[in-house]
Amino acid sequence: MNLLFGKYTIARIKHIVLNNFSQSYTYDMLFYQ
């Protein structure tokens, strides 16, 4: 239960971070890959 909740929380944090910084980080990912 805690493990599942932890995974869900991490995924949600990543989703929020990607939404907040999508404009800058997506370009960095494209250029560095």
C-alpha positions as CSV (number, residue, x, y, z in Angstrom):
1,M,0.0,0.0,0.0
2,N,2.7,2.5,1.0
3,L,4.9,1.4,-2.0
4,L,2.0,2.0,-4.4
5,F,1.2,5.3,-2.8
6,G,4.9,6.3,-3.0
7,K,5.1,5.4,-6.7
8,Y,1.9,7.4,-7.3
9,T,3.3,10.4,-5.5
10,I,6.6,10.3,-7.3
11,A,4.8,10.0,-10.7
12,R,2.6,13.0,-9.7
13,I,5.6,15.1,-8.7
14,K,7.3,14.3,-12.0
15,H,4.1,15.2,-13.9
16,I,3.9,18.5,-12.1
17,V,7.6,19.3,-12.6
18,L,7.3,18.4,-16.3
19,N,4.3,20.6,-16.7
20,N,6.0,23.6,-14.9
21,F,9.3,23.3,-16.8
22,S,8.2,21.7,-20.0
23,Q,9.1,24.7,-22.2
24,S,12.7,24.9,-21.1
25,Y,13.5,21.2,-20.3
26,T,11.9,19.7,-23.5
27,Y,14.3,21.7,-25.6
28,D,17.2,20.7,-23.4
29,M,16.3,17.1,-23.8
30,L,16.0,17.4,-27.6
31,F,19.4,19.1,-27.9
32,Y,21.3,16.9,-25.5
33,Q,19.9,13.7,-27.0
